[in-house]
Amino acid sequence: MSLSFVLNGKTIVIPETVMNGILVAIVLSILAIVVNKEIKKARVDKAPSNFLNVIEIFVEFINNMVKSNMGENKMQYAPVMSVLISFIAFANILGILGFEPPTSDYSVTLTLALFVFVLVQGVKIKSSGGIIGYFKSFTKPVALLTPINIITEVANPISMSFRLFGNIMSGSLIMALLHGALGYFSPLVTAPLHLYFDIFTGILQSYIFVMLTMIFIDGATE
């Protein structure tokens, strides 16, 4: 459900997708607090709970993914990747619970892509030795390619945002059309399709988004 309020005589409307995104952020924050408490209570002489085993598998998966794609010297980016993949995956599969996925709104996917863009540029400035070296990097290997290098850099967040938005939005649209066309019989047909569009595609797209993020950061350090 969208939220609207009046501010300085103007009506401000927060779309349902943005509200759902805030909900995902709150749920993940609570989960992080719970995990932190469980880890503090864990003992070395006692077997960890199934919950902590799942968390450990997830952390090892992220660490191995960063290590294999970026190298052991860039493990400091593992927490960022874990946050990105968790938020996007939860946001993508929210449709199976009857909520509108936040990532079916282009403003949400563009915000995520711009966050990655700013992160990549920050890494590039640091690896270039400062702002002057950063601007010089666009003239390599020859100054003639400067416009192409700038266009390529700007195109990355646009392509990332449209890729994530297009895949999630198309799945939501297909499911909405099927529910409307089949009426009461829709649960018999759409159940397996929800598993594909909401879970499989949702998790896959979050993985692809994070993989692209790692590739861009790794390229920015070269």
Phi, psi and omega in degrees: 000134179285160180238131179230143177207162183257129180226116181056039178083359180248139180275120179258126180245123175259115184299160179300322181298320179292319177298320178293325176296319176296321178298317178298317179298320179294315180299316180293326177294317178296318178299319179297321179295317179297316179299317179300317179293320180294322180293321179294331180274348182293147181238144182290336182266010181227138181297137180291156179289166178300326179299313180291329176297319178295317179297319180296320178297318180296315181296318178295323178298314179296314181299317179293323180294316179293318182296318183284334183258336183238340181101157182294338181282000180237028181292347179293345179270357181300316178300321179296318180294323180294322178293315181299310184292327178292312182297312183293319180296313179296320179294322182290321185271006181294337181296332182290343178265004178094002178266156175280123183299132178303327182283359172275001176253124184296330179297328179287313180293325177294321177298317178297317180293323178292325175299315178296320180299313180296319179298314181296317180295323177297318177295321181292321177297317180295316182287340180273355179086016179130179186293327180292314177297328178298312179292327178293331183297336179285347180267001182263146003281340176225152184297335181298335183270005182305310179301321180293319179297321180292316179298318179298319181294319181287329183289336183301307179295329179293315180293321179296316182293318180290326180295312180293314180298314183298317181292317182286319181295319180296320178296317179296321180293317179298316181293322179295320179294319179294318179297321180290325183281323185270341177062233183294338182271359185300322180300331181290332184258322189276346182303307179293330179291328176296322179298323181284305186288320186273321185263300183299306181295322180298313180291320180298316181293325176294322178295316180296318180299316181290323177298316178296321178300315180295321179297317181293318179294318180296321178292329181289340181269353182280000000 
